């Protein structure tokens, strides 16, 4: 239930400002995500426990954990409705409205993570709820691209959501956003074609998700007018950027091995960066146990396990997001870890093509550098 603090932070600002008189609380989202959680991660430390195999069925079927994801949605939408009301009024300054948009954007991004959990389920209702969770950010194509694209191509050069060694966050973001969008369109078009359907059908998962965004945004426009629209769009951009930044962190520089026939090997725990920091795991539904998620995407979040084989981040995702926005700092921290993960052979990493020769030469990869 502590994970519901995230969507709740969209409702809190007005009350905190009302009772304290401190406008800094319009920025409570960035304060919690970028300051409080990294500090708590450092203080509290790692989880250090895994669910027992004999408890898997009981834990997986415990509906309490499902309701934690279900409740995320109404709280998220109530917070959005309250924010649109405030954006439409004249009482707040531009800076206060901007801070509230940043708060809602971070909630929207974490909402995409809730959609990620729900979208992997086979239950029809939960898959629909995933699209509802994506409506606020307008990132409905993620439903298709993540499940059918990213999970198939993760940690390969073909995956737009897998960051490459030497690639900064700012280079990665446009490649991932545009590549993921194109991939989702292609995947859904091909799925519909196999079923003998055209693009314009109610069975189109992307159109279903986009329709939910359209209905939501039109309802907000009808209720509050166009004055709130710039802030509504800003929070959507921030939410999508948060998702893609997490993507950047999760697979930076990692490359799956190849089979003798040249095909990519099955995704292993070694192909995702993990962190077992307890506080961030609470807020992100154990997303940081990412290797187990890719190896077993059908596992519900409460059953995911930490793996010794998986490469470990030096901090939780919340802290790594802060590092990622400063490329020199990110590379100083992460490039040596990528190199160590491949036993000093950087040629085994997923390297940014434009920087490949420079990186191979810098790390003196012997024959590989001369190839």
ZAMARMAR-591044 format. One record per residue: residue in one letter; x, y, z of N, C-alpha, C, CB in turn. Coordinates in steps of 0.05 Angstrom, whole numbers, padded with zeros to 5 digits, always signed. Glycine has a CB too. Example, Ala and Ser with C-alpha at 12.3 -4.5 7.8 and 13.67 -1.06 7.14 Angstrom:
A+00264-00114+00156+00246-00090+00156+00264-00066+00156+00226-00089+00181S+00257-00045+00142+00273-00021+00143+00258+00001+00157+00282-00012+00114
end
This chain:
X+00016-00024+00000+00000+00000+00000+00017+00025+00000-00019+00000+00024X+00042+00024+00010+00059+00047+00010+00064+00057-00019+00086+00041+00023X+00062+00039-00038+00066+00047-00066+00045+00067-00075+00065+00022-00084X+00022+00069-00061+00001+00087-00069+00008+00116-00060-00025+00079-00057X+00030+00120-00046+00039+00147-00039+00045+00162-00065+00064+00146-00021X+00054+00147-00086+00062+00160-00111+00038+00174-00124+00073+00139-00131X+00015+00160-00130-00007+00175-00141-00019+00194-00121-00029+00155-00151X-00017+00188-00095-00028+00206-00075-00014+00233-00074-00025+00193-00048X+00011+00233-00084+00026+00258-00084+00014+00278-00103+00055+00253-00090X-00003+00269-00121-00017+00288-00139-00040+00302-00125-00027+00273-00164X-00050+00290-00104-00072+00301-00089-00062+00319-00066-00090+00279-00078X-00039+00313-00055-00028+00326-00031-00021+00355-00035-00004+00311-00022X-00010+00364-00058+00001+00392-00058-00018+00413-00049+00009+00398-00086X-00043+00413-00058-00061+00435-00051-00066+00436-00021-00088+00432-00065X-00069+00412-00009-00074+00411+00020-00049+00419+00036-00083+00383+00028X-00026+00410+00027-00001+00418+00041+00004+00448+00040+00023+00402+00030X+00000+00459+00016+00003+00488+00013-00018+00503+00030+00001+00497-00016X-00042+00493+00030-00064+00506+00045-00057+00507+00075-00090+00491+00041X-00047+00485+00086-00044+00484+00115-00016+00494+00124-00048+00456+00124X+00003+00495+00106+00030+00504+00114+00037+00532+00103+00051+00485+00104X+00023+00539+00081+00029+00565+00068+00055+00564+00052+00031+00586+00088X+00067+00540+00048+00092+00537+00034+00088+00528+00005+00111+00517+00049X+00092+00546-00015+00087+00538-00043+00106+00517-00053+00089+00562-00060X+00128+00511-00038+00146+00490-00047+00132+00463-00051+00170+00488-00028X+00110+00460-00037+00096+00434-00038+00082+00429-00065+00076+00432-00016X+00080+00450-00082+00071+00444-00109+00091+00426-00124+00067+00470-00125X+00115+00425-00114+00137+00410-00126+00141+00383-00111+00163+00426-00126X+00121+00374-00097+00125+00351-00080+00133+00326-00095+00100+00345-00064X+00124+00324-00120+00132+00300-00137+00162+00298-00141+00118+00302-00164X+00175+00319-00152+00204+00319-00154+00218+00316-00127+00214+00344-00167X+00207+00328-00106+00219+00325-00079+00219+00296-00070+00204+00343-00059X+00197+00282-00074+00195+00254-00065+00212+00236-00083+00166+00245-00066X+00209+00239-00109+00222+00220-00128+00252+00225-00130+00209+00222-00156X+00260+00250-00131+00288+00256-00137+00305+00262-00113+00290+00279-00156X+00292+00266-00090+00308+00273-00066+00301+00253-00043+00301+00301-00056X+00276+00251-00035+00269+00235-00012+00274+00205-00016+00239+00239-00005X+00266+00194-00039+00270+00166-00044+00299+00158-00046+00255+00157-00069X+00316+00173-00061+00345+00166-00061+00357+00167-00033+00360+00185-00079X+00349+00186-00016+00360+00188+00011+00350+00164+00027+00351+00214+00025X+00324+00157+00025+00314+00134+00040+00326+00108+00030+00283+00133+00037X+00331+00106+00004+00344+00082-00006+00371+00078+00007+00347+00084-00037X+00386+00100+00010+00413+00099+00021+00411+00092+00051+00427+00126+00018X+00391+00103+00065+00388+00098+00094+00378+00070+00099+00369+00118+00107X+00357+00061+00085+00344+00036+00090+00360+00013+00078+00316+00035+00079X+00371+00017+00054+00388-00004+00042+00372-00024+00026+00404-00018+00062X+00383-00048+00022+00371-00069+00005+00350-00084+00020+00393-00087-00005X+00333-00097+00004+00312-00115+00014+00326-00140+00026+00292-00123-00008X+00341-00154+00009+00356-00177+00019+00340-00202+00022+00368-00170+00045X+00315-00203+00014+00299-00227+00016+00286-00233-00010+00278-00225+00039X+00281-00259-00015+00266-00268-00038+00242-00285-00029+00284-00284-00058X+00220-00284-00044+00198-00302-00037+00206-00331-00040+00173-00296-00054X+00197-00348-00023+00204-00377-00024+00188-00390-00047+00198-00391+00002X+00201-00410-00060+00188-00424-00082+00162-00436-00073+00207-00445-00093X+00161-00447-00049+00137-00460-00040+00114-00441-00034+00143-00476-00015X+00120-00415-00033+00099-00395-00028+00090-00382-00054+00110-00373-00010X+00101-00390-00077+00096-00376-00102+00066-00375-00108+00111-00389-00125X+00052-00397-00108+00024-00398-00116+00007-00382-00098+00014-00427-00117X+00012-00385-00072-00004-00369-00052+00000-00340-00056+00003-00378-00024X+00025-00332-00059+00032-00303-00062+00021-00292-00088+00062-00299-00061X+00023-00307-00110+00014-00298-00136-00016-00295-00137+00023-00318-00157X-00030-00311-00122-00060-00310-00123-00072-00292-00101-00071-00338-00120X-00055-00280-00085-00065-00263-00064-00074-00237-00076-00042-00257-00042X-00100-00232-00076-00112-00209-00090-00106-00182-00077-00142-00213-00091X-00095-00183-00052-00087-00158-00039-00067-00142-00057-00074-00163-00012X-00048-00157-00069-00028-00144-00085-00039-00133-00111-00005-00164-00091X-00060-00146-00121-00073-00136-00146-00088-00110-00140-00093-00157-00157X-00101-00109-00116-00115-00085-00109-00097-00061-00105-00132-00089-00084X-00072-00067-00098-00053-00044-00096-00048-00031-00123-00026-00055-00085X-00049-00047-00145-00046-00036-00171-00073-00024-00181-00036-00057-00191X-00095-00037-00174-00121-00027-00183-00126+00001-00170-00143-00046-00175X-00120+00004-00145-00126+00029-00131-00108+00052-00140-00122+00025-00101X-00086+00045-00153-00069+00066-00165-00085+00083-00184-00045+00053-00179X-00103+00071-00199-00116+00085-00221-00136+00107-00212-00131+00065-00238X-00155+00100-00194-00173+00122-00185-00159+00145-00171-00195+00111-00168X-00138+00138-00155-00123+00159-00141-00109+00176-00162-00103+00147-00121X-00097+00164-00182-00083+00178-00203-00102+00197-00218-00071+00159-00223X-00126+00188-00225-00145+00204-00240-00157+00226-00223-00167+00186-00251X-00162+00221-00197-00171+00242-00179-00151+00264-00177-00178+00231-00151X-00125+00257-00175-00104+00277-00173-00102+00293-00199-00077+00263-00168X-00106+00280-00222-00106+00294-00248-00129+00314-00249-00107+00275-00271X-00153+00306-00241-00176+00323-00242-00172+00348-00224-00201+00307-00232X-00161+00343-00200-00156+00366-00181-00135+00385-00193-00147+00355-00154X-00114+00374-00206-00093+00390-00218-00105+00407-00241-00070+00373-00228X-00122+00395-00257-00133+00411-00280-00150+00434-00269-00150+00392-00298X-00165+00429-00248-00180+00451-00235-00162+00473-00227-00196+00440-00211X-00139+00467-00214-00121+00487-00205-00107+00501-00228-00100+00475-00186X-00100+00486-00249-00087+00499-00272-00106+00518-00286-00078+00477-00292X-00132+00513-00285-00151+00530-00299-00157+00556-00284-00177+00515-00303X-00149+00557-00258-00155+00581-00242-00132+00601-00244-00159+00573-00213X-00137+00625-00234-00117+00647-00235-00102+00651-00209-00131+00673-00242X-00109+00635-00188-00097+00640-00162-00067+00632-00161-00112+00624-00141X-00059+00613-00176-00031+00603-00175-00014+00618-00195-00030+00573-00181X+00011+00622-00187+00030+00634-00205+00039+00613-00227+00055+00644-00190X+00052+00623-00248+00062+00605-00268+00081+00584-00256+00076+00620-00291X+00098+00593-00238+00118+00575-00226+00104+00553-00210+00137+00590-00208X+00083+00560-00195+00068+00541-00180+00054+00520-00198+00047+00554-00161X+00042+00530-00219+00029+00512-00238+00049+00494-00252+00013+00528-00259X+00073+00505-00258+00094+00489-00270+00103+00467-00251+00118+00507-00278X+00106+00474-00225+00114+00454-00205+00093+00432-00203+00118+00467-00179X+00067+00440-00203+00046+00420-00202+00046+00402-00227+00018+00434-00199X+00053+00413-00250+00055+00397-00275+00077+00377-00272+00059+00415-00299X+00100+00385-00261+00122+00366-00257+00114+00344-00238+00147+00381-00246X+00099+00351-00216+00090+00331-00198+00071+00311-00212+00075+00344-00174X+00052+00322-00227+00033+00304-00241+00048+00288-00262+00011+00320-00255X+00068+00299-00275+00084+00284-00295+00098+00260-00283+00104+00302-00308X+00109+00263-00260+00123+00241-00247+00103+00220-00238+00139+00250-00222X+00079+00229-00229+00058+00209-00222+00049+00195-00248+00033+00224-00210X+00047+00209-00270+00040+00197-00295+00060+00176-00304+00037+00219-00317X+00086+00183-00300+00107+00163-00307+00106+00138-00290+00134+00176-00305X+00101+00142-00264+00099+00118-00247+00073+00103-00254+00099+00127-00217X+00053+00118-00263+00028+00105-00272+00033+00087-00296+00007+00126-00280X+00052+00095-00314+00060+00077-00336+00071+00051-00325+00080+00091-00355X+00086+00053-00302+00096+00029-00290+00073+00011-00280+00115+00035-00268X+00052+00023-00268+00029+00008-00261+00016-00005-00285+00008+00026-00246X+00015+00010-00307+00004-00002-00332+00022-00025-00342+00003+00020-00354X+00048-00022-00338+00067-00043-00345+00061-00069-00330+00096-00034-00339X+00056-00067-00304+00049-00090-00288+00022-00102-00298+00047-00083-00258X+00002-00086-00302-00024-00096-00310-00024-00107-00338-00045-00074-00307X-00008-00095-00356-00007-00103-00384+00005-00130-00389+00007-00082-00399X+00020-00140-00370+00032-00167-00373+00013-00189-00365+00058-00168-00357X-00009-00182-00354-00028-00202-00344-00044-00214-00367-00046-00191-00322X-00053-00239-00363-00070-00252-00383-00100-00245-00379-00066-00282-00383X-00106-00236-00355-00134-00229-00349-00143-00205-00366-00138-00223-00319X-00166-00208-00379-00175-00187-00398-00179-00161-00384-00201-00197-00411X-00191-00161-00360-00198-00136-00346-00172-00121-00339-00214-00142-00321X-00151-00135-00331-00127-00122-00323-00113-00110-00347-00108-00141-00309X-00115-00122-00370-00103-00110-00394-00118-00085-00402-00104-00131-00417X-00144-00084-00398-00158-00059-00403-00150-00037-00383-00189-00064-00401X-00146-00045-00358-00138-00026-00338-00110-00015-00344-00137-00039-00310X-00094-00031-00357-00067-00021-00365-00070+00002-00385-00051-00044-00378X-00089+00000-00403-00094+00022-00422-00105+00046-00409-00113+00012-00445X-00122+00042-00388-00132+00065-00373-00109+00080-00359-00153+00055-00352X-00091+00064-00347-00068+00077-00334-00050+00092-00353-00051+00055-00320X-00050+00085-00378-00033+00099-00398-00047+00124-00409-00027+00080-00421X-00073+00127-00403-00088+00149-00416-00077+00176-00408-00117+00147-00408X-00069+00179-00383-00059+00206-00373-00034+00215-00388-00054+00205-00343X-00017+00197-00394+00008+00203-00408+00006+00204-00438+00030+00184-00400X-00016+00193-00449-00019+00191-00478+00000+00172-00490-00016+00218-00490X+00011+00153-00475+00032+00135-00485+00021+00107-00490+00055+00134-00465X-00003+00106-00501-00017+00081-00504-00003+00060-00521-00044+00085-00515X+00013+00069-00540+00028+00049-00557+00047+00033-00541+00042+00064-00579X+00055+00042-00517+00073+00026-00499+00061-00001-00493+00077+00042-00472X+00034-00003-00491+00021-00029-00486+00030-00050-00506-00009-00025-00486X+00032-00042-00531+00040-00061-00552+00070-00064-00554+00029-00051-00579X+00084-00042-00555+00113-00043-00559+00128-00057-00537+00124-00014-00562X+00120-00052-00512+00134-00064-00490+00131-00094-00490+00125-00053-00463X+00106-00103-00492+00101-00132-00490+00111-00148-00514+00071-00137-00487X+00107-00137-00538+00113-00152-00563+00140-00144-00575+00091-00148-00583X+00149-00121-00569+00174-00111-00581+00198-00113-00562+00171-00083-00591X+00196-00098-00540+00218-00096-00521+00225-00124-00510+00212-00077-00499X+00206-00139-00502+00211-00165-00489+00224-00185-00509+00186-00177-00477X+00218-00181-00534+00230-00199-00554+00258-00191-00562+00212-00200-00579X+00264-00164-00561+00289-00154-00572+00307-00143-00551+00284-00134-00593X+00300-00145-00526+00315-00131-00504+00344-00139-00505+00303-00139-00477X+00361-00119-00498+00390-00123-00497+00402-00132-00524+00397-00143-00475X+00391-00121-00545+00402-00125-00572+00402-00098-00586+00386-00146-00589X+00418-00095-00607+00418-00069-00622+00392-00063-00636+00440-00070-00643X+00374-00083-00638+00349-00080-00652+00328-00067-00634+00339-00106-00662X+00333-00065-00608+00313-00055-00589+00317-00026-00584+00315-00071-00563X+00298-00008-00591+00301+00020-00586+00301+00027-00557+00279+00035-00600X+00291+00010-00540+00289+00016-00511+00313+00005-00495+00264+00004-00500X+00333-00006-00509+00357-00015-00496+00380+00004-00502+00365-00044-00505X+00389+00019-00481+00410+00039-00485+00437+00026-00491+00412+00057-00461X+00454+00040-00506+00479+00029-00515+00502+00042-00500+00483+00033-00545X+00523+00028-00496+00547+00039-00483+00557+00063-00498+00569+00017-00480X+00561+00085-00483+00571+00109-00496+00548+00128-00505+00588+00103-00519X+00524+00119-00504+00500+00134-00512+00490+00150-00488+00478+00116-00524X+00488+00176-00490+00478+00192-00468+00448+00190-00467+00486+00222-00471X+00436+00197-00444+00407+00197-00441+00394+00214-00463+00399+00207-00414X+00407+00237-00469+00395+00256-00488+00397+00246-00516+00409+00283-00485X+00416+00229-00522+00416+00215-00549+00396+00193-00549+00445+00205-00555X+00393+00179-00527+00375+00156-00525+00346+00163-00527+00380+00141-00499X+00338+00185-00514+00309+00192-00513+00296+00194-00540+00306+00218-00498X+00306+00210-00559+00292+00211-00585+00293+00184-00600+00304+00232-00603X+00315+00169-00597+00317+00143-00611+00296+00124-00599+00345+00131-00608X+00293+00124-00573+00274+00105-00560+00245+00113-00565+00280+00104-00530X+00239+00139-00562+00212+00148-00566+00203+00143-00595+00210+00178-00560X+00218+00152-00615+00211+00148-00643+00212+00119-00651+00228+00165-00661X+00233+00105-00642+00236+00076-00649+00214+00060-00637+00263+00066-00641X+00207+00065-00612+00185+00051-00599+00158+00055-00612+00184+00058-00570X+00153+00080-00620+00128+00087-00634+00126+00072-00661+00127+00118-00638X+00147+00073-00677+00147+00060-00703+00143+00029-00699+00173+00065-00718X+00157+00019-00679+00156-00010-00674+00127-00018-00666+00176-00018-00652X+00115-00002-00649+00088-00009-00640+00068-00009-00663+00078+00011-00618X+00070+00011-00681+00053+00012-00704+00056-00012-00721+00058+00038-00720X+00082-00020-00726+00087-00043-00743+00077-00069-00731+00117-00045-00749X+00082-00072-00705+00074-00097-00692+00044-00100-00692+00084-00097-00663X+00030-00078-00685+00000-00080-00684-00012-00084-00712-00011-00056-00671X+00000-00070-00732-00010-00073-00760-00007-00102-00769+00005-00054-00779X+00017-00114-00763+00022-00142-00771+00003-00161-00756+00051-00149-00766X-00002-00156-00730-00020-00173-00715-00048-00172-00727-00022-00165-00685X-00057-00149-00734-00084-00146-00745-00085-00159-00773-00092-00116-00747X-00064-00156-00789-00063-00168-00815-00065-00199-00813-00037-00161-00830X-00052-00210-00793-00053-00240-00790-00081-00248-00784-00034-00249-00768X-00097-00231-00772-00125-00237-00765-00144-00229-00787-00132-00224-00739X-00133-00219-00809-00150-00211-00831-00164-00184-00826-00170-00232-00837X-00153-00167-00809-00166-00142-00802-00149-00118-00813-00169-00140-00772X-00163-00096-00818-00149-00071-00826-00142-00055-00801-00167-00055-00844X-00127-00034-00805-00118-00017-00783-00142-00005-00767-00100+00005-00793X-00162+00005-00782-00184+00018-00769-00205-00002-00760-00197+00038-00788X-00199-00014-00737-00218-00034-00725-00218-00030-00694-00209-00063-00732X-00240-00036-00682-00241-00032-00652-00222-00052-00638-00270-00036-00643X-00212-00072-00652-00194-00092-00640-00165-00082-00640-00196-00118-00655X-00160-00058-00651-00133-00046-00651-00126-00036-00623-00131-00023-00672X-00106-00049-00611-00099-00042-00583-00088-00014-00581-00078-00061-00573X-00074-00004-00601-00064+00023-00600-00086+00043-00602-00043+00028-00622X-00105+00039-00620-00127+00058-00623-00145+00057-00598-00144+00051-00648X-00148+00034-00586-00163+00033-00561-00150+00051-00539-00165+00004-00551X-00124+00048-00536-00110+00064-00516-00110+00094-00522-00081+00054-00513X-00106+00100-00548-00107+00129-00555-00135+00140-00552-00097+00132-00584X-00155+00124-00557-00183+00134-00554-00188+00141-00525-00203+00112-00564X-00177+00125-00506-00180+00131-00478-00167+00158-00471-00168+00109-00461X-00144+00163-00482-00131+00189-00478-00148+00212-00489-00103+00190-00490X-00158+00208-00513-00175+00228-00526-00200+00234-00510-00183+00219-00555X-00213+00213-00500-00237+00217-00484-00231+00232-00458-00251+00191-00478X-00209+00224-00445-00200+00236-00420-00194+00266-00424-00176+00222-00408X-00178+00272-00445-00170+00299-00450-00194+00317-00458-00148+00300-00471X-00212+00306-00474-00235+00322-00482-00253+00327-00458-00251+00307-00504X-00256+00308-00440-00272+00312-00416-00260+00333-00398-00274+00285-00400X-00233+00334-00396-00220+00354-00380-00222+00381-00393-00190+00347-00376X-00221+00383-00419-00224+00408-00434-00253+00419-00430-00218+00404-00464X-00272+00401-00432-00300+00409-00428-00305+00419-00400-00319+00386-00434X-00292+00407-00380-00296+00414-00352-00281+00439-00344-00288+00391-00335X-00257+00443-00355-00240+00464-00344-00231+00485-00365-00216+00452-00331X-00236+00480-00390-00228+00499-00410-00200+00496-00419-00233+00527-00400X-00191+00512-00439-00165+00508-00452-00142+00519-00435-00165+00521-00478X-00147+00534-00414-00125+00546-00399-00107+00525-00386-00136+00565-00377X-00118+00502-00380-00102+00481-00367-00087+00464-00387-00119+00464-00349X-00093+00466-00413-00082+00448-00433-00052+00447-00434-00093+00455-00460X-00038+00470-00434-00008+00469-00435+00004+00452-00412+00004+00496-00434X-00008+00454-00389+00003+00440-00365-00005+00410-00367-00008+00452-00339X-00028+00404-00378-00036+00376-00383-00017+00363-00402-00065+00375-00394X-00010+00377-00424+00009+00366-00443+00037+00363-00431+00009+00383-00469X+00045+00383-00415+00071+00382-00403+00074+00358-00384+00077+00407-00387X+00053+00352-00368+00055+00329-00350+00057+00303-00366+00031+00328-00331X+00044+00302-00390+00046+00278-00406+00074+00274-00417+00026+00280-00430X+00087+00296-00425+00115+00294-00435+00133+00285-00412+00124+00321-00446X+00130+00296-00388+00146+00289-00365+00142+00259-00359+00140+00307-00341X+00118+00250-00359+00112+00222-00354+00126+00203-00373+00083+00216-00354X+00124+00209-00399+00137+00193-00419+00167+00194-00416+00129+00202-00448X+00178+00218-00410+00207+00220-00406+00217+00204-00382+00215+00250-00403X+00201+00203-00361+00209+00187-00338+00210+00157-00345+00189+00191-00315X+00189+00148-00359+00189+00120-00369+00214+00114-00385+00164+00114-00385X+00220+00131-00404+00243+00126-00422+00270+00128-00407+00243+00145-00446X+00271+00145-00387+00295+00147-00371+00300+00121-00355+00294+00171-00352X+00278+00110-00345+00280+00084-00331+00289+00062-00351+00253+00076-00318X+00278+00063-00376+00288+00044-00396+00318+00047-00400+00273+00049-00423X+00327+00072-00401+00356+00077-00405+00373+00064-00383+00361+00108-00405X+00363+00066-00359+00378+00055-00336+00378+00024-00337+00366+00064-00310X+00356+00012-00345+00352-00016-00341+00370-00034-00358+00324-00023-00348X+00379-00025-00381+00394-00044-00399+00419-00031-00410+00377-00054-00421X+00428-00009-00399+00450+00007-00410+00475-00011-00416+00458+00029-00391X+00483-00012-00441+00507-00026-00449+00506-00056-00449+00529-00018-00431X+00484-00068-00442+00482-00097-00440+00474-00110-00466+00462-00105-00418X+00486-00132-00472+00482-00146-00498+00479-00176-00494+00505-00140-00518X+00457-00187-00504+00453-00216-00502+00474-00230-00519+00425-00223-00511X+00481-00254-00511+00499-00271-00526+00485-00283-00550+00512-00293-00508X+00500-00293-00569+00489-00306-00593+00492-00336-00591+00502-00295-00618X+00473-00350-00603+00475-00379-00607+00494-00385-00629+00447-00391-00612X+00504-00410-00632+00521-00417-00654+00509-00412-00682+00528-00447-00653X+00482-00412-00683+00469-00407-00709+00466-00377-00715+00442-00421-00710X+00476-00360-00697+00474-00331-00701+00450-00318-00689+00475-00326-00730X+00431-00334-00680+00407-00323-00667+00414-00313-00639+00384-00344-00666X+00398-00293-00629+00403-00284-00602+00395-00305-00582+00387-00258-00597X+00411-00308-00561+00404-00327-00540+00380-00317-00524+00429-00332-00521X+00367-00335-00510+00345-00327-00492+00355-00307-00472+00334-00352-00478X+00338-00288-00466+00345-00267-00447+00351-00280-00420+00322-00246-00444X+00373-00272-00408+00382-00284-00382+00383-00262-00361+00409-00297-00385X+00386-00269-00336+00389-00249-00315+00412-00230-00319+00393-00262-00288X+00432-00238-00335+00455-00220-00340+00449-00197-00359+00478-00237-00352X+00424-00196-00370+00418-00176-00390+00402-00152-00380+00403-00190-00412X+00399-00150-00354+00385-00127-00342+00399-00117-00317+00355-00135-00336X+00401-00091-00314+00412-00080-00289+00391-00082-00267+00421-00050-00294X+00400-00091-00244+00381-00095-00222+00390-00078-00198+00380-00124-00214X+00371-00074-00180+00377-00061-00155+00356-00072-00135+00375-00030-00156X+00365-00079-00111+00347-00090-00091+00341-00069-00069+00359-00115-00079X+00345-00043-00076+00339-00022-00056+00310-00023-00049+00347+00006-00066X+00304-00026-00024+00277-00032-00014+00257-00010-00020+00277-00037+00015X+00264+00015-00015+00245+00037-00017+00236+00041-00046+00257+00063-00007X+00255+00042-00065+00247+00045-00093+00231+00021-00103+00271+00049-00111X+00237-00003-00093+00222-00026-00101+00193-00024-00092+00234-00051-00090X+00188-00012-00069+00161-00009-00059+00145+00010-00078+00160+00003-00031X+00158+00032-00086+00144+00051-00103+00141+00042-00132+00160+00077-00103X+00158+00024-00141+00157+00015-00169+00148-00014-00173+00184+00019-00182X+00134-00024-00153+00123-00052-00156+00145-00072-00164+00101-00053-00176X+00168-00070-00150+00191-00089-00154+00202-00088-00182+00182-00117-00147X+00199-00065-00196+00210-00063-00223+00240-00067-00223+00203-00036-00235X+00254-00061-00201+00283-00063-00201+00293-00092-00201+00294-00049-00176X+00275-00111-00196+00283-00139-00199+00277-00146-00228+00267-00157-00179X+00290-00132-00245+00283-00131-00274+00291-00156-00289+00295-00107-00287X+00313-00169-00280+00321-00193-00294+00300-00215-00292+00348-00203-00282X+00290-00219-00268+00269-00240-00264+00244-00233-00280+00263-00243-00234X+00238-00207-00282+00215-00199-00298+00219-00206-00327+00210-00169-00295X+00243-00202-00339+00247-00209-00367+00248-00239-00371+00272-00196-00377X+00260-00253-00352+00261-00282-00355+00233-00295-00351+00281-00294-00334X+00217-00282-00334+00190-00293-00327+00170-00271-00328+00191-00308-00300X+00163-00260-00351+00145-00237-00352+00117-00242-00341+00142-00228-00381X+00109-00268-00339+00083-00274-00327+00082-00272-00297+00075-00302-00336X+00105-00270-00284+00106-00268-00255+00094-00242-00246+00135-00271-00244X+00077-00242-00226+00067-00218-00214+00089-00205-00197+00041-00223-00197X+00087-00178-00194+00109-00163-00182+00117-00173-00154+00102-00134-00180X+00098-00183-00138+00104-00191-00111+00120-00217-00110+00078-00194-00095X+00122-00231-00133+00136-00257-00133+00164-00254-00146+00120-00278-00147X+00171-00231-00156+00197-00227-00169+00220-00231-00150+00199-00200-00183X+00242-00242-00160+00265-00249-00143+00290-00234-00152+00271-00279-00144X+00307-00229-00133+00333-00217-00138+00352-00240-00146+00344-00201-00114X+00370-00234-00165+00388-00255-00176+00417-00247-00172+00382-00260-00205X+00433-00266-00164+00462-00262-00161+00475-00259-00188+00475-00285-00145X+00464-00270-00209+00475-00269-00235+00472-00242-00248+00463-00291-00253X+00452-00227-00239+00445-00202-00252+00465-00180-00243+00417-00193-00244X+00474-00163-00262+00491-00141-00255+00476-00121-00237+00502-00127-00280X+00490-00110-00217+00477-00094-00197+00484-00064-00201+00485-00103-00170X+00464-00047-00199+00469-00018-00199+00480-00010-00172+00443-00003-00206X+00495+00012-00172+00505+00022-00146+00484+00035-00128+00528+00041-00151X+00460+00040-00139+00439+00053-00124+00412+00045-00136+00443+00084-00123X+00391+00054-00124+00364+00049-00135+00358+00065-00160+00343+00054-00114X+00337+00057-00174+00330+00071-00199+00326+00101-00194+00305+00059-00210X+00314+00109-00172+00309+00137-00167+00336+00153-00167+00295+00142-00141X+00356+00142-00154+00383+00155-00154+00395+00154-00181+00401+00141-00133X+00393+00132-00196+00405+00129-00222+00393+00148-00242+00403+00100-00232X+00367+00154-00239+00354+00174-00257+00368+00201-00254+00324+00177-00250X+00375+00209-00230+00389+00234-00225+00416+00233-00238+00392+00239-00194X+00430+00211-00237+00456+00209-00250+00454+00210-00280+00470+00182-00241X+00432+00197-00290+00430+00195-00320+00427+00222-00333+00406+00178-00326X+00416+00242-00320+00412+00268-00333+00438+00283-00336+00392+00285-00317X+00459+00273-00323+00486+00286-00326+00505+00266-00339+00497+00295-00297X+00506+00265-00366+00521+00244-00380+00549+00238-00370+00521+00250-00408X+00566+00259-00365+00593+00252-00356+00594+00237-00329+00610+00278-00353X+00576+00245-00311+00574+00231-00286+00564+00203-00289+00556+00247-00266X+00544+00200-00306+00533+00173-00312+00554+00155-00323+00509+00175-00332X+00570+00164-00342+00589+00147-00355+00612+00140-00335+00600+00160-00380X+00619+00159-00318+00640+00154-00299+00632+00132-00279+00647+00179-00283X+00606+00131-00273+00596+00111-00254+00591+00084-00268+00571+00121-00240X+00578+00085-00292+00567+00061-00304+00586+00047-00324+00542+00067-00317X+00602+00062-00339+00619+00049-00359+00638+00029-00347+00634+00070-00375X+00651+00035-00325+00668+00014-00312+00652-00010-00304+00683+00026-00289X+00627-00007-00296+00611-00030-00288+00604-00047-00312+00586-00020-00273X+00598-00035-00335+00593-00050-00359+00618-00066-00366+00585-00032-00382X+00641-00053-00365+00666-00066-00371+00672-00090-00352+00690-00047-00370X+00667-00086-00326+00672-00107-00307+00652-00130-00312+00669-00096-00278X+00627-00124-00320+00608-00145-00324+00616-00163-00347+00581-00132-00331X+00631-00153-00366+00641-00169-00388+00670-00176-00385+00636-00154-00415X+00679-00177-00360+00707-00186-00354+00728-00171-00369+00709-00216-00360X+00723-00145-00373+00743-00128-00386+00741-00128-00416+00769-00137-00378X+00724-00144-00429+00722-00146-00458+00699-00128-00467+00719-00175-00468X+00704-00103-00473+00683-00084-00479+00670-00091-00506+00694-00056-00480X+00683-00107-00522+00671-00114-00548+00646-00131-00545+00691-00129-00565X+00641-00142-00521+00618-00159-00515+00594-00142-00508+00624-00179-00493X+00598-00116-00505+00576-00098-00496+00560-00088-00521+00588-00074-00481X+00537-00077-00515+00520-00064-00535+00530-00035-00538+00489-00065-00528X+00546-00030-00558+00561-00004-00561+00546+00014-00581+00590-00009-00569X+00545+00039-00575+00534+00059-00594+00550+00058-00620+00534+00088-00582X+00537+00053-00643+00552+00049-00668+00571+00072-00675+00533+00046-00691X+00563+00097-00671+00579+00120-00678+00605+00122-00661+00564+00145-00675X+00603+00110-00637+00626+00112-00619+00641+00086-00615+00616+00121-00592X+00634+00066-00631+00645+00039-00627+00675+00039-00629+00634+00020-00648X+00687+00049-00650+00716+00048-00653+00730+00063-00631+00724+00058-00681X+00719+00086-00624+00731+00102-00603+00731+00088-00576+00717+00129-00601X+00708+00074-00570+00706+00060-00545+00724+00036-00544+00677+00052-00539X+00724+00021-00566+00742-00003-00567+00771+00005-00564+00738-00017-00594X+00779+00027-00577+00806+00037-00574+00812+00047-00546+00812+00059-00594X+00793+00060-00534+00796+00071-00507+00800+00049-00486+00773+00088-00499X+00786+00027-00490+00789+00005-00471+00807-00017-00480+00761-00007-00465X+00821-00012-00503+00842-00030-00513+00833-00059-00513+00867-00027-00495X+00813-00064-00531+00802-00091-00533+00817-00110-00551+00774-00089-00542X+00842-00104-00556+00859-00122-00570+00849-00128-00598+00861-00148-00555X+00847-00153-00606+00838-00160-00634+00812-00148-00641+00837-00189-00637X+00794-00146-00621+00767-00135-00627+00769-00106-00635+00749-00138-00603X+00788-00091-00623+00791-00063-00630+00801-00059-00658+00809-00049-00610X+00817-00078-00667+00829-00076-00694+00810-00086-00716+00855-00091-00695X+00789-00100-00707+00771-00112-00727+00755-00091-00742+00752-00132-00713
end
